[in-house]
Amino acid sequence: MREAFADSLYFGFVLSIAAYEAGVWLKKKTGWPVFNPLLVSVALIIPVLKLINVTYTEYNEGAKYISYLLTPATVCLAIPLYKQLHLLKKHGAAVICGITGGVIANAVTIFALCAAFRLSHVHYVTLLPKSITTAIGMGVSEEAGGIVTLTVVSIVITGISGSILAETMFKLFHIGHPISRGLALGTSAHAIGTAKALELGEIEGAMSSLSIAVAGLMTVLVVPLIANWI
């Protein structure tokens, strides 16, 4: 039985889609933010692989095809931004200040936490890209001398946490403006946060899409400078 699953070219692909759809169904059924489809997918896939004794490498032979959709999916995020272009022109200065503030806040909090827990320079540069999309974050971490695998884990955890806690934090700090919500999600929780932003509204999704690109570029420029100083 194990061999049948391991040798199946699309086993990983089908399992990933099925697990994600289960997460979407569970989220709609309960309405609880903690049932993030990505988090549910991870929680379902790992036990299944353990149960049928299939290695990650064998699973990824089929699951890797989903990655091919990442680029076109990212490009599609430009559509809601284009539709809200008039808002970007009207609030351009505020948008740039908001994203810049988010990037700075990320760098400062990571430094403070690393100092508090006495982590090394390697861990600091590893965690610095945690709030930008995986494709950019991996390159930034590798260039700065970080541990790329830990960077990927921190990016995923940050995205899921941001998506789950977003609405609670908005209510707690009385953040109601759609532009502010979108910028906060995109700057702090990258692509996973943008998925949540699109659930909240079209303006939120557009601003979050913009934040992914701008915050990513800022981080690419800033990290090498900070890494040399700290």
Residue frames as a rotation matrix with the C-alpha (Angstrom) as fourth column:
MET 1
0.567 0.824 0.000 0.00
0.824 -0.567 0.000 0.00
0.000 0.000 -1.000 0.00
ARG 2
0.399 -0.504 -0.766 2.82
0.185 -0.775 0.605 2.36
-0.898 -0.383 -0.216 0.89
GLU 3
-0.635 -0.708 0.309 4.49
0.394 0.048 0.918 1.71
-0.665 0.704 0.249 -2.46
ALA 4
-0.089 0.699 0.710 1.24
0.993 0.003 0.121 2.46
0.083 0.715 -0.694 -4.29
PHE 5
0.851 0.398 -0.342 1.01
0.460 -0.880 0.118 5.92
-0.254 -0.257 -0.932 -2.71
ALA 6
0.200 -0.875 -0.441 4.73
0.063 -0.438 0.897 6.65
-0.978 -0.207 -0.032 -2.94
ASP 7
-0.655 -0.492 0.574 4.89
0.530 0.242 0.813 5.72
-0.538 0.837 0.102 -6.64
SER 8
0.335 0.857 0.391 1.79
0.928 -0.229 -0.294 7.70
-0.162 0.462 -0.872 -7.55
LEU 9
-0.478 -0.637 0.605 2.94
0.778 -0.626 -0.044 10.81
0.407 0.450 0.795 -9.43
TYR 10
-0.365 0.437 0.822 0.10
-0.123 -0.898 0.422 13.01
0.923 0.053 0.381 -8.23
PHE 11
0.077 0.390 -0.917 -0.39
0.823 0.495 0.279 11.63
0.563 -0.776 -0.283 -4.71
GLY 12
-0.600 -0.400 -0.693 1.11
0.752 -0.578 -0.317 14.71
-0.274 -0.711 0.647 -3.05
PHE 13
-0.938 0.281 0.203 -0.89
-0.123 -0.818 0.562 17.04
0.324 0.502 0.802 -5.28
VAL 14
-0.112 0.963 -0.243 -4.22
0.092 0.254 0.963 15.33
0.989 0.086 -0.118 -4.55
LEU 15
-0.002 0.055 -0.999 -3.50
0.953 0.302 0.014 15.05
0.302 -0.952 -0.053 -0.82
SER 16
-0.860 -0.398 -0.320 -2.58
0.477 -0.849 -0.226 18.75
-0.182 -0.347 0.920 -0.58
ILE 17
-0.741 0.640 0.204 -5.71
-0.302 -0.589 0.749 19.90
0.600 0.493 0.630 -2.41
ALA 18
0.063 0.796 -0.602 -7.95
0.366 0.542 0.756 17.58
0.928 -0.268 -0.257 -0.37
ALA 19
-0.248 -0.236 -0.939 -6.43
0.967 -0.011 -0.253 18.73
0.050 -0.972 0.231 2.93
TYR 20
-0.988 -0.140 -0.067 -6.77
0.141 -0.990 -0.008 22.40
-0.065 -0.018 0.998 1.96
GLU 21
-0.454 0.890 0.046 -10.39
-0.241 -0.172 0.955 21.95
0.858 0.423 0.292 0.87
ALA 22
0.079 0.425 -0.902 -11.07
0.772 0.546 0.325 20.25
0.630 -0.722 -0.285 4.20
GLY 23
-0.637 -0.408 -0.654 -9.63
0.738 -0.567 -0.365 23.32
-0.222 -0.715 0.663 5.91
VAL 24
-0.918 0.355 0.175 -11.78
-0.219 -0.825 0.521 25.67
0.329 0.440 0.836 3.84
TRP 25
-0.095 0.929 -0.357 -14.90
0.133 0.367 0.920 23.63
0.987 0.040 -0.159 4.67
LEU 26
-0.060 0.001 -0.998 -14.02
0.958 0.280 -0.057 23.58
0.279 -0.960 -0.017 8.37
LYS 27
-0.912 -0.319 -0.256 -13.42
0.376 -0.901 -0.218 27.34
-0.161 -0.295 0.942 8.40
LYS 28
-0.679 0.720 0.147 -16.78
-0.365 -0.504 0.783 28.05
0.638 0.478 0.604 6.72
LYS 29
0.006 0.713 -0.701 -18.60
0.387 0.645 0.659 25.58
0.922 -0.275 -0.272 8.95
THR 30
0.066 -0.059 -0.996 -17.28
0.996 0.066 0.063 26.92
0.062 -0.996 0.063 12.25
GLY 31
0.742 0.149 0.653 -16.32
0.259 -0.963 -0.074 30.49
0.618 0.224 -0.754 11.38
TRP 32
0.844 -0.476 -0.245 -13.38
0.211 -0.125 0.969 30.19
-0.492 -0.870 -0.005 13.77
PRO 33
0.735 -0.607 -0.303 -10.19
-0.667 -0.567 -0.484 32.02
0.122 0.558 -0.821 12.63
VAL 34
0.023 -0.782 0.622 -8.02
-0.740 0.405 0.537 29.31
-0.672 -0.473 -0.570 14.20
PHE 35
0.281 0.124 0.952 -9.15
0.381 0.896 -0.229 26.91
-0.881 0.427 0.204 11.47
ASN 36
0.167 -0.363 -0.917 -6.95
-0.775 -0.623 0.105 28.57
-0.610 0.693 -0.385 8.89
PRO 37
0.938 0.308 -0.159 -6.99
-0.338 0.707 -0.622 26.30
-0.079 0.637 0.767 5.78
LEU 38
0.279 -0.914 -0.294 -3.18
-0.499 0.124 -0.858 26.27
0.820 0.386 -0.422 5.57
LEU 39
-0.440 -0.407 0.800 -2.83
-0.896 0.146 -0.419 25.36
0.054 -0.902 -0.429 9.24
VAL 40
0.435 0.691 0.577 -5.48
-0.648 0.685 -0.333 22.66
-0.626 -0.228 0.746 8.90
SER 41
0.811 -0.177 -0.558 -3.70
-0.431 0.465 -0.774 21.30
0.396 0.868 0.301 5.82
VAL 42
-0.240 -0.970 0.047 -0.44
-0.684 0.135 -0.717 20.91
0.689 -0.204 -0.695 7.74
ALA 43
-0.364 0.158 0.918 -2.24
-0.864 0.310 -0.396 19.29
-0.347 -0.937 0.023 10.67
LEU 44
0.686 0.688 0.236 -3.88
-0.518 0.690 -0.506 16.75
-0.510 0.225 0.830 8.34
ILE 45
0.704 -0.414 -0.576 -1.04
-0.491 0.301 -0.817 15.98
0.512 0.859 0.009 5.92
ILE 46
-0.284 -0.909 0.306 1.66
-0.882 0.122 -0.455 15.19
0.377 -0.399 -0.836 8.50
PRO 47
-0.171 0.234 0.957 -0.34
-0.668 0.687 -0.287 12.43
-0.725 -0.688 0.039 10.29
VAL 48
0.856 0.512 -0.074 -1.40
-0.381 0.528 -0.759 10.94
-0.350 0.678 0.646 6.94
LEU 49
0.421 -0.785 -0.455 2.20
-0.637 0.102 -0.764 10.73
0.646 0.611 -0.457 5.73
LYS 50
-0.486 -0.579 0.655 3.23
-0.874 0.322 -0.363 9.16
-0.001 -0.749 -0.663 9.03
LEU 51
0.211 0.702 0.681 0.34
-0.641 0.625 -0.445 6.70
-0.738 -0.342 0.582 8.92
ILE 52
0.978 0.197 0.061 1.12
-0.075 0.615 -0.785 5.38
-0.192 0.764 0.616 5.45
ASN 53
0.365 -0.925 0.103 4.90
0.326 0.231 0.917 5.75
-0.872 -0.301 0.386 5.95
VAL 54
0.591 -0.173 0.788 5.50
0.759 -0.209 -0.616 8.05
0.272 0.962 0.008 2.99
THR 55
-0.261 -0.788 -0.558 8.53
0.869 -0.444 0.220 10.36
-0.421 -0.427 0.800 3.21
TYR 56
0.303 0.330 -0.894 8.41
0.060 -0.943 -0.328 14.07
-0.951 0.046 -0.305 2.53
THR 57
-0.637 -0.626 -0.449 10.55
-0.434 -0.190 0.881 13.61
-0.636 0.756 -0.151 -0.58
GLU 58
-0.848 0.376 0.374 8.07
0.521 0.720 0.459 11.10
-0.097 0.584 -0.806 -2.00
TYR 59
0.131 0.931 -0.341 5.13
0.792 -0.305 -0.529 13.31
-0.596 -0.200 -0.777 -1.08
ASN 60
0.098 -0.153 -0.983 6.76
-0.152 -0.979 0.137 16.37
-0.983 0.136 -0.120 -2.65
GLU 61
-0.841 -0.379 0.386 7.20
0.270 0.325 0.906 14.59
-0.469 0.867 -0.171 -6.00
GLY 62
-0.272 0.825 0.495 3.53
0.913 0.058 0.404 15.30
0.304 0.562 -0.769 -6.63
ALA 63
0.464 0.510 -0.724 2.98
0.780 -0.622 0.061 18.28
-0.419 -0.594 -0.687 -4.33
LYS 64
-0.463 -0.770 -0.439 5.67
0.447 -0.630 0.635 20.35
-0.765 0.098 0.636 -6.08
TYR 65
-0.574 0.284 0.768 3.32
0.771 -0.130 0.624 20.92
0.277 0.950 -0.145 -9.04
ILE 66
0.550 0.775 -0.311 1.25
0.835 -0.514 0.196 23.23
-0.008 -0.367 -0.930 -6.85
SER 67
0.024 -0.650 -0.759 4.30
0.479 -0.659 0.580 25.51
-0.877 -0.378 0.296 -6.61
TYR 68
-0.708 -0.292 0.643 4.07
0.701 -0.187 0.688 26.14
-0.080 0.938 0.337 -10.35
LEU 69
0.182 0.894 0.409 0.86
0.821 -0.367 0.437 28.05
0.541 0.256 -0.801 -9.68
LEU 70
0.142 -0.165 -0.976 2.55
0.858 -0.472 0.204 30.41
-0.494 -0.866 0.074 -7.21
THR 71
-0.817 -0.558 -0.147 3.84
0.404 -0.736 0.544 32.89
-0.411 0.385 0.826 -9.79
PRO 72
-0.643 0.623 0.445 0.58
0.308 -0.321 0.895 33.35
0.701 0.713 0.015 -11.74
ALA 73
0.296 0.764 -0.574 -1.36
0.874 0.026 0.485 33.52
0.385 -0.645 -0.660 -8.48
THR 74
-0.178 -0.465 -0.867 0.96
0.755 -0.630 0.182 36.28
-0.631 -0.622 0.464 -7.23
VAL 75
-0.958 -0.170 0.232 0.59
0.287 -0.640 0.713 38.20
0.027 0.750 0.661 -10.50
CYS 76
-0.238 0.961 0.142 -3.19
0.637 0.044 0.769 37.98
0.733 0.274 -0.623 -10.15
LEU 77
0.029 0.200 -0.979 -2.94
0.951 -0.308 -0.035 39.99
-0.309 -0.930 -0.199 -6.93
ALA 78
-0.896 -0.401 -0.191 -2.27
0.313 -0.875 0.370 43.03
-0.315 0.271 0.909 -9.12
ILE 79
-0.511 0.765 0.391 -5.87
0.569 -0.041 0.822 42.95
0.645 0.642 -0.414 -10.37
PRO 80
0.470 0.724 -0.505 -7.55
0.869 -0.280 0.407 44.25
0.153 -0.631 -0.761 -7.17
LEU 81
-0.194 -0.622 -0.759 -4.74
0.630 -0.672 0.389 46.81
-0.752 -0.403 0.522 -6.85
TYR 82
-0.909 -0.124 0.398 -5.40
0.409 -0.452 0.793 48.08
0.082 0.884 0.461 -10.37
LYS 83
-0.057 0.985 0.163 -9.10
0.731 -0.071 0.679 48.44
0.680 0.158 -0.716 -9.56
GLN 84
0.739 0.294 -0.607 -8.24
0.663 -0.477 0.576 50.57
-0.120 -0.828 -0.547 -6.52
LEU 85
-0.174 -0.909 0.378 -5.53
0.944 -0.263 -0.197 52.63
0.279 0.323 0.904 -8.22
HIS 86
0.160 0.309 0.937 -7.38
0.153 -0.946 0.286 55.88
0.975 0.097 -0.199 -7.50
LEU 87
0.981 0.190 -0.036 -7.10
0.052 -0.076 0.996 55.21
0.187 -0.979 -0.085 -3.76
LEU 88
0.354 -0.928 -0.116 -3.37
0.909 0.312 0.276 54.58
-0.220 -0.203 0.954 -4.08
LYS 89
-0.271 -0.433 0.860 -2.91
0.676 -0.721 -0.150 57.92
0.685 0.541 0.488 -5.84
LYS 90
0.480 0.579 0.659 -5.03
-0.061 -0.727 0.683 59.73
0.875 -0.369 -0.314 -3.26
HIS 91
0.938 -0.073 0.339 -3.35
-0.339 0.022 0.941 58.20
-0.076 -0.997 -0.004 -0.20
GLY 92
0.651 -0.709 -0.269 0.11
0.131 0.454 -0.881 57.52
0.747 0.539 0.389 -1.66
ALA 93
-0.184 -0.776 0.603 2.11
-0.540 -0.432 -0.722 59.23
0.821 -0.459 -0.340 1.08
ALA 94
0.203 0.358 0.911 0.17
-0.972 0.187 0.142 57.55
-0.120 -0.915 0.386 3.88
VAL 95
0.973 0.173 -0.150 0.54
-0.204 0.952 -0.229 54.16
0.103 0.254 0.962 2.18
ILE 96
0.316 -0.936 -0.155 4.33
0.068 0.185 -0.980 54.46
0.946 0.299 0.122 1.85
CYS 97
-0.284 -0.384 0.878 4.66
-0.798 -0.414 -0.439 55.69
0.532 -0.825 -0.189 5.44
GLY 98
0.561 0.604 0.567 2.53
-0.814 0.530 0.240 52.81
-0.155 -0.596 0.788 6.67
ILE 99
0.919 -0.252 -0.305 4.55
0.096 0.890 -0.447 50.16
0.383 0.381 0.841 4.85
THR 100
0.001 -0.972 0.235 7.85
-0.150 -0.233 -0.961 51.75
0.989 -0.034 -0.146 5.90
GLY 101
-0.052 0.074 0.996 6.67
-0.969 -0.245 -0.032 51.82
0.241 -0.967 0.085 9.51
GLY 102
0.875 0.448 0.185 5.77
-0.476 0.865 0.157 48.14
-0.090 -0.225 0.970 9.30
VAL 103
0.621 -0.723 -0.303 9.18
0.220 0.532 -0.818 47.16
0.752 0.441 0.489 7.92
ILE 104
-0.265 -0.726 0.634 10.97
-0.461 -0.482 -0.745 49.17
0.847 -0.490 -0.207 10.62
ALA 105
0.273 0.468 0.841 8.75
-0.962 0.110 0.251 47.73
0.025 -0.877 0.480 13.36
ASN 106
0.965 0.067 -0.254 9.54
-0.101 0.987 -0.122 44.21
0.242 0.144 0.960 12.17
ALA 107
0.207 -0.974 -0.093 13.31
0.176 0.131 -0.976 44.82
0.962 0.186 0.199 12.23
VAL 108
-0.304 -0.308 0.901 13.21
-0.709 -0.559 -0.430 46.47
0.637 -0.770 -0.048 15.66
THR 109
0.543 0.592 0.596 11.03
-0.838 0.424 0.343 43.82
-0.050 -0.686 0.726 17.31
ILE 110
0.861 -0.300 -0.411 13.15
0.135 0.913 -0.385 40.99
0.491 0.276 0.826 15.90
PHE 111
-0.137 -0.962 0.237 16.30
-0.043 -0.233 -0.971 42.68
0.990 -0.144 -0.009 17.22
ALA 112
-0.128 0.154 0.980 14.70
-0.924 -0.377 -0.062 43.22
0.360 -0.913 0.190 20.64
LEU 113
0.836 0.509 0.204 13.54
-0.548 0.789 0.276 39.62
-0.020 -0.343 0.939 20.92
CYS 114
0.614 -0.691 -0.381 16.89
0.267 0.636 -0.724 38.23
0.743 0.343 0.575 19.76
ALA 115
-0.335 -0.731 0.594 18.65
-0.356 -0.486 -0.798 40.41
0.872 -0.479 -0.097 22.32
ALA 116
0.188 0.514 0.837 16.22
-0.971 -0.033 0.239 39.35
0.150 -0.857 0.492 25.06
PHE 117
0.948 0.218 0.234 16.71
-0.249 0.962 0.113 35.65
-0.201 -0.165 0.966 24.33
ARG 118
0.187 -0.982 0.016 20.45
-0.592 -0.100 0.800 36.10
-0.784 -0.159 -0.600 23.63
LEU 119
0.764 0.111 0.636 20.25
0.398 0.695 -0.599 34.69
-0.508 0.711 0.486 20.12
SER 120
-0.246 -0.968 0.040 23.20
0.554 -0.107 0.826 34.95
-0.795 0.226 0.563 17.77
HIS 121
-0.422 -0.026 -0.906 23.66
-0.545 -0.791 0.277 37.14
-0.724 0.611 0.320 14.69
VAL 122
-0.991 0.037 -0.127 22.82
-0.077 0.619 0.781 34.15
0.107 0.784 -0.611 12.48
HIS 123
-0.466 0.873 -0.144 19.42
0.861 0.411 -0.299 33.78
-0.202 -0.264 -0.943 14.13
TYR 124
-0.179 0.377 -0.909 18.77
0.112 -0.910 -0.400 37.51
-0.977 -0.173 0.121 13.81
VAL 125
-0.604 -0.090 -0.792 19.30
-0.710 -0.392 0.585 37.59
-0.364 0.915 0.173 10.04
THR 126
-0.950 0.311 -0.004 17.37
0.288 0.885 0.366 34.32
0.117 0.347 -0.930 9.78
LEU 127
-0.271 0.901 -0.339 14.28
0.873 0.082 -0.481 35.86
-0.406 -0.426 -0.808 11.38
LEU 128
-0.660 -0.052 -0.749 14.50
-0.024 -0.996 0.091 39.31
-0.751 0.078 0.656 9.77
PRO 129
-0.872 0.319 -0.371 12.63
-0.444 -0.196 0.875 38.31
0.206 0.927 0.312 6.56
LYS 130
-0.859 0.506 0.082 9.77
0.396 0.756 -0.521 36.63
-0.326 -0.415 -0.849 8.49
SER 131
-0.069 0.904 -0.421 7.19
0.190 -0.403 -0.895 39.18
-0.979 -0.142 -0.144 7.33
ILE 132
-0.170 0.025 -0.985 7.86
-0.894 -0.424 0.144 39.05
-0.414 0.905 0.094 3.59
THR 133
0.769 0.599 -0.225 6.77
-0.633 0.662 -0.401 36.45
-0.091 0.451 0.888 1.07
THR 134
0.677 -0.476 0.562 8.69
0.078 0.805 0.588 33.16
-0.732 -0.354 0.582 0.99
ALA 135
0.719 -0.381 0.581 10.17
0.682 0.231 -0.694 33.58
0.130 0.895 0.426 -2.49
ILE 136
0.510 -0.527 0.680 11.90
-0.186 -0.839 -0.512 36.83
0.840 0.134 -0.525 -1.47
GLY 137
0.741 -0.134 0.657 12.58
-0.671 -0.131 0.730 35.88
-0.012 -0.982 -0.188 2.15
MET 138
0.850 -0.436 0.297 14.59
0.382 0.897 0.222 32.77
-0.363 -0.076 0.929 1.25
GLY 139
0.444 -0.693 0.568 16.95
0.647 -0.190 -0.738 34.77
0.620 0.695 0.364 -0.95
VAL 140
0.500 -0.207 0.841 17.34
-0.459 -0.887 0.055 37.52
0.734 -0.414 -0.538 1.65
SER 141
0.863 -0.125 0.489 18.15
-0.410 0.389 0.825 35.01
-0.293 -0.913 0.284 4.39
GLU 142
0.730 -0.600 0.325 20.67
0.664 0.736 -0.133 33.13
-0.159 0.314 0.936 2.27
GLU 143
0.409 -0.562 0.719 22.41
0.370 -0.619 -0.693 36.34
0.834 0.549 -0.045 1.17
ALA 144
0.464 -0.163 0.871 22.70
-0.673 -0.705 0.226 37.57
0.577 -0.690 -0.437 4.77
GLY 145
-0.593 -0.762 -0.260 24.06
-0.442 0.578 -0.686 34.24
0.673 -0.292 -0.680 6.02
GLY 146
-0.162 0.630 0.760 20.91
-0.965 0.062 -0.256 33.03
-0.208 -0.774 0.597 7.74
ILE 147
-0.864 -0.002 0.504 19.43
-0.012 1.000 -0.017 29.54
-0.504 -0.021 -0.864 8.05
VAL 148
-0.792 0.516 -0.325 17.03
-0.539 -0.342 0.770 29.34
0.286 0.785 0.549 5.10
THR 149
-0.495 0.631 -0.597 14.93
0.399 0.776 0.489 26.44
0.772 0.004 -0.636 6.39
LEU 150
-0.470 0.297 -0.831 14.25
0.833 -0.161 -0.529 28.30
-0.291 -0.941 -0.172 9.65
THR 151
-0.892 0.150 -0.426 13.41
-0.242 -0.955 0.169 31.41
-0.382 0.254 0.889 7.67
VAL 152
-0.669 0.667 -0.327 10.75
-0.212 0.250 0.945 29.50
0.712 0.701 -0.026 5.73
VAL 153
-0.354 0.523 -0.776 9.27
0.827 0.562 0.002 28.14
0.437 -0.641 -0.631 8.97
SER 154
-0.635 0.067 -0.770 9.18
0.515 -0.706 -0.487 31.62
-0.576 -0.705 0.414 10.53
ILE 155
-0.911 0.313 -0.267 7.52
-0.411 -0.664 0.625 33.07
0.018 0.680 0.733 7.41
VAL 156
-0.477 0.758 -0.444 4.79
0.161 0.572 0.804 30.42
0.864 0.312 -0.395 7.44
ILE 157
-0.335 0.322 -0.885 4.17
0.939 0.191 -0.286 30.79
0.077 -0.927 -0.366 11.19
THR 158
-0.834 -0.023 -0.552 4.03
0.147 -0.972 -0.181 34.58
-0.532 -0.232 0.814 10.85
GLY 159
-0.830 0.523 -0.194 1.55
-0.386 -0.286 0.877 34.41
0.403 0.803 0.440 7.99
ILE 160
-0.294 0.739 -0.607 -0.77
0.490 0.661 0.567 31.95
0.820 -0.131 -0.557 9.71
SER 161
-0.448 0.072 -0.891 -0.60
0.868 -0.201 -0.453 33.82
-0.212 -0.977 0.027 13.03
GLY 162
-0.932 0.059 -0.358 -1.34
-0.108 -0.987 0.119 37.13
-0.346 0.150 0.926 11.32
SER 163
-0.661 0.716 -0.224 -4.28
-0.219 0.102 0.970 35.67
0.718 0.691 0.089 9.47
ILE 164
-0.220 0.568 -0.793 -5.76
0.759 0.610 0.227 34.12
0.613 -0.552 -0.566 12.61
LEU 165
-0.306 -0.006 -0.952 -5.25
0.877 -0.392 -0.279 37.14
-0.372 -0.920 0.125 14.88
ALA 166
-0.829 -0.169 0.533 -6.03
0.450 -0.767 0.457 39.90
0.332 0.619 0.712 12.36
GLU 167
-0.033 0.918 0.394 -9.68
0.231 -0.377 0.897 40.56
0.972 0.121 -0.199 13.12
THR 168
0.540 0.180 -0.822 -9.13
0.820 0.107 0.563 40.33
0.189 -0.978 -0.090 16.88
MET 169
-0.425 -0.798 -0.428 -6.30
0.834 -0.529 0.156 42.87
-0.351 -0.290 0.890 16.71
PHE 170
-0.698 0.239 0.675 -8.34
0.336 -0.723 0.604 45.20
0.632 0.648 0.424 14.51
LYS 171
0.409 0.912 -0.025 -11.15
0.371 -0.141 0.918 45.17
0.834 -0.385 -0.396 17.05
LEU 172
0.360 -0.341 -0.869 -8.79
0.930 0.061 0.361 45.53
-0.070 -0.938 0.339 19.99
PHE 173
-0.563 -0.685 -0.462 -7.04
0.614 -0.721 0.322 48.59
-0.554 -0.102 0.826 18.55
HIS 174
0.330 0.857 -0.396 -10.14
0.293 -0.492 -0.820 49.97
-0.897 0.155 -0.413 16.77
ILE 175
-0.727 -0.577 -0.373 -8.62
-0.252 -0.280 0.926 49.76
-0.639 0.767 0.058 13.29
GLY 176
0.109 0.921 0.374 -11.55
0.271 0.334 -0.903 50.11
-0.957 0.200 -0.213 10.92
HIS 177
0.350 0.003 -0.937 -10.24
-0.739 -0.614 -0.278 51.85
-0.576 0.789 -0.212 7.82
PRO 178
0.942 0.107 0.317 -9.90
0.069 0.864 -0.499 49.35
-0.327 0.492 0.807 4.94
ILE 179
0.633 -0.774 0.003 -6.60
-0.257 -0.214 -0.942 50.84
0.730 0.596 -0.335 3.74
SER 180
0.017 -0.615 0.789 -5.08
-0.988 -0.133 -0.081 50.55
0.155 -0.778 -0.610 7.21
ARG 181
0.541 0.261 0.800 -6.28
-0.491 0.870 0.048 46.97
-0.683 -0.419 0.598 7.53
GLY 182
0.991 -0.131 0.041 -4.87
0.105 0.534 -0.839 45.98
0.088 0.835 0.543 4.18
LEU 183
0.374 -0.906 0.199 -1.50
-0.526 -0.384 -0.759 47.60
0.764 0.179 -0.620 4.79
ALA 184
0.109 -0.295 0.949 -1.22
-0.972 0.170 0.164 45.96
-0.210 -0.940 -0.268 8.21
LEU 185
0.725 0.251 0.642 -1.96
-0.210 0.968 -0.141 42.49
-0.656 -0.033 0.754 6.88
GLY 186
0.934 -0.355 0.037 0.27
0.135 0.257 -0.957 42.70
0.330 0.899 0.288 3.82
THR 187
0.305 -0.862 0.404 3.22
-0.654 -0.498 -0.570 44.24
0.693 -0.090 -0.716 5.66
SER 188
-0.105 -0.335 0.936 3.14
-0.971 0.239 -0.024 41.85
-0.216 -0.911 -0.350 8.61
ALA 189
0.039 0.249 0.968 1.66
-0.271 0.935 -0.230 38.61
-0.962 -0.254 0.104 7.24
HIS 190
-0.762 -0.543 -0.353 2.61
-0.431 0.017 0.902 38.71
-0.484 0.839 -0.247 3.51
ALA 191
-0.757 0.429 -0.493 0.70
-0.428 0.245 0.870 36.42
0.494 0.870 -0.002 1.10
ILE 192
-0.596 0.556 -0.580 -1.22
0.703 0.710 -0.041 34.47
0.389 -0.432 -0.814 3.74
GLY 193
-0.549 0.363 -0.752 -2.32
0.427 -0.652 -0.626 37.75
-0.718 -0.665 0.203 5.28
THR 194
-0.817 0.226 -0.530 -3.35
-0.538 -0.628 0.562 38.98
-0.207 0.744 0.635 1.84
ALA 195
-0.714 0.591 -0.374 -5.68
0.250 0.715 0.653 35.99
0.654 0.373 -0.659 1.49
LYS 196
-0.356 0.560 -0.748 -7.31
0.907 0.014 -0.422 37.11
-0.226 -0.828 -0.513 4.73
ALA 197
-0.694 0.038 -0.719 -7.39
-0.023 -0.999 -0.031 40.72
-0.719 -0.005 0.695 3.51
LEU 198
-0.886 0.372 -0.277 -9.27
-0.304 -0.015 0.953 39.64
0.351 0.928 0.127 0.38
GLU 199
-0.456 0.743 -0.489 -11.87
0.790 0.591 0.161 38.02
0.409 -0.313 -0.857 2.65
LEU 200
-0.383 0.262 -0.886 -12.33
0.655 -0.599 -0.461 41.33
-0.651 -0.756 0.058 4.45
GLY 201
0.647 0.644 -0.409 -12.85
0.154 -0.636 -0.756 43.38
-0.747 0.426 -0.511 1.28
GLU 202
0.713 -0.325 0.621 -11.52
0.682 0.118 -0.722 44.43
0.162 0.938 0.306 -2.11
ILE 203
0.720 -0.464 0.516 -9.76
-0.384 -0.886 -0.260 47.54
0.578 -0.011 -0.816 -0.80
GLU 204
0.611 -0.489 0.622 -8.06
-0.589 0.245 0.770 45.55
-0.530 -0.837 -0.138 1.96
GLY 205
0.638 -0.328 0.697 -6.92
0.491 0.870 -0.040 42.99
-0.593 0.368 0.716 -0.60
ALA 206
0.775 -0.322 0.544 -5.56
0.395 -0.425 -0.814 45.64
0.494 0.846 -0.202 -2.95
MET 207
0.638 -0.538 0.551 -3.57
-0.685 -0.724 0.086 47.44
0.353 -0.432 -0.830 -0.26
SER 208
0.590 -0.405 0.698 -2.27
-0.344 0.656 0.671 44.16
-0.730 -0.637 0.248 1.13
SER 209
0.760 -0.293 0.580 -1.10
0.628 0.560 -0.540 43.10
-0.166 0.775 0.609 -2.35
LEU 210
0.698 -0.501 0.511 0.81
-0.079 -0.763 -0.641 46.34
0.711 0.407 -0.573 -2.69
SER 211
0.651 -0.419 0.633 2.35
-0.752 -0.242 0.613 45.89
-0.104 -0.875 -0.473 0.74
ILE 212
0.787 -0.361 0.501 3.78
0.268 0.931 0.249 42.48
-0.556 -0.061 0.829 -0.17
ALA 213
0.600 -0.548 0.583 5.77
0.698 0.001 -0.716 43.92
0.392 0.837 0.383 -3.07
VAL 214
0.519 -0.390 0.760 6.91
-0.270 -0.919 -0.287 47.16
0.811 -0.056 -0.583 -1.44
ALA 215
0.735 -0.230 0.638 7.75
-0.637 0.088 0.766 45.61
-0.232 -0.969 -0.082 1.95
GLY 216
0.799 -0.442 0.407 9.67
0.476 0.879 0.019 42.86
-0.367 0.179 0.913 0.15
LEU 217
0.500 -0.613 0.611 11.75
0.508 -0.364 -0.781 45.35
0.702 0.701 0.129 -1.82
MET 218
0.579 -0.257 0.774 12.43
-0.602 -0.774 0.194 47.46
0.549 -0.578 -0.603 1.26
THR 219
0.825 -0.235 0.514 13.54
-0.304 0.582 0.754 44.40
-0.476 -0.778 0.409 3.20
VAL 220
0.720 -0.577 0.384 15.84
0.691 0.555 -0.462 43.32
0.053 0.599 0.799 0.38
LEU 221
0.362 -0.573 0.736 17.53
0.146 -0.744 -0.651 46.73
0.921 0.344 -0.186 0.51
VAL 222
0.524 -0.061 0.849 17.60
-0.722 -0.561 0.405 47.12
0.452 -0.826 -0.338 4.29
VAL 223
0.993 -0.031 0.113 18.63
-0.041 0.808 0.587 43.66
-0.109 -0.588 0.802 5.53
PRO 224
0.467 -0.884 0.039 22.16
0.715 0.351 -0.605 43.64
0.520 0.310 0.796 4.01
LEU 225
-0.030 -0.454 0.891 22.85
-0.187 -0.873 -0.451 47.01
0.982 -0.180 -0.059 5.65
ILE 226
0.573 0.328 0.751 21.50
-0.775 -0.083 0.627 45.99
0.268 -0.941 0.207 9.06
ALA 227
0.968 -0.175 -0.179 23.18
0.201 0.970 0.138 42.59
0.149 -0.170 0.974 8.89
ASN 228
0.176 -0.971 0.161 26.59
0.524 -0.046 -0.851 44.25
0.834 0.234 0.500 8.59
TRP 229
-0.134 -0.183 0.974 26.00
-0.507 -0.832 -0.227 46.52
0.852 -0.524 0.019 11.59
ILE 230
0.383 0.429 0.818 24.53
-0.923 0.143 0.357 44.06
0.036 -0.892 0.451 14.08
